[in-house]
Amino acid sequence: MAVNKNVNAGARTVRPRRRDAARNRDALIAAGRELFDANGLTPTLDDVARHAGVGVGTAYRHFPNKYALAQAVLAESVTDMLDAADRAAQLDDAAAGLAALFDAVLEPQAAKRALGRVLRDAPDTAPPVDDVHTRIENCIDTLLERAREQQVVRSDITATDIGVLMSLMGHLIERFGDVDAHLWRRFLPILLHGLRADAPAPLPGTALNTEDFISRLGRSTQP
């Protein structure tokens, strides 16, 4: 009987610890959402821990860095963004699809300014970002192929060109989002006009290859 009591006591001890861990994780995510929504990705994991009322050590047991926490905070936004990107890639009208793809990628960054920083700057310790880049790249490839078939996009544009333009618009949101979160919409028609098949003159220079583009997205930034 004594052995059984000890086992039961151990089980009762484990469950509260698990509940405490779950509560701490939820508190960190809630605090991260508040701080990141208000300040972008400027707050550190230490800042979030203090805001959540938990120890810094506890925060690091749940999340190795603020990028991992931000991914948890922004998981729903990322899912919605990728679903919208997939829908854009399925549009029969390739020109409309490209416009919808820019909207799908940029609007969530305007609504959640930390999202753009995560997509551009997450270090190699945050691998789910690679999945996001791959999904968006596949959408770009699908739409560009259809756009060339429909002859609605200039022949010298590449997938990495589209990626660079999206990145530049993301930086615009980050720099001026506190002034006007939707300023990017003023410039999107200009950008799209430059992609049209009847846009004048060939593009100068050489397009980036995929490896150079990915390696220079800021992925080397440390948490």
C-alpha positions, 0 to 999 in steps of 0.5 A, a space after each residue: 500500500 505504501 508503494 501505491 501511495 508514493 506512485 499516486 503522490 508522484 502523479 499528482 505532483 507531475 500534473 500541476 507542473 504540466 499545468 503550470 508549464 502550459 499556463 506559463 507558455 500561454 502567458 508568454 504567447 499572450 504577452 508576446 502578442 501584446 508587445 509585438 503588436 505594439 512594437 514590432 519585433 523590437 522587444 526581447 524575450 526578456 522583455 516578454 518574460 517580464 511582461 508575462 510575469 514569468 522568470 526569464 529562465 522559464 521563457 527560455 525553456 519554452 522558446 529558444 529565442 524571440 523568433 520562435 516565440 513570434 512564430 507561435 504568436 503569429 501562427 494563425 496569421 501565417 496560416 491565413 497568409 499562406 492560404 490566401 497565397 495559395 488561393 491567389 496562385 489558383 486564379 485563372 487570370 494570372 495578372 489578377 493572381 499576381 496582384 492578389 499574391 502581393 496582397 496576400 503577403 503584404 496585408 498580414 505584414 501591415 496588420 502584424 508588423 512583427 510578421 515581416 521581421 520574422 519572415 525576413 530575419 528569423 535565424 536558422 534556429 527557426 526552421 518553420 520560416 523555410 516552409 513559408 518561403 517555399 510555399 510562397 516561392 511555389 505560388 510565385 512560380 505557378 503564377 509566373 508560368 501562367 502569366 507567361 502563357 497568357 503573355 501578361 507579364 514581361 518576359 525578363 521577369 523572374 521569380 527572384 525579382 518578384 521575391 525582391 519586390 515583395 521584400 522591398 514592400 515589406 521594408 516599406 511597411 516596416 519603415 513607414 507602418 507607424 505613419 500609415 500601415 497601408 502606404 504600400 497600397 499607394 505603390 503597388 499599382 506602380 509596381 504591378 504596372 512595371 511587371 506588365 508585358 507592355 512595360 518599356 525596355 528590357 530590365 538591366 542587369 542580371 536577376 538574382 539566383 535563388 540561393 543569393 536571394 535567400 541568403 541575403 534576406 537577413 536570415 543571419 540576424 541573431 536573436 
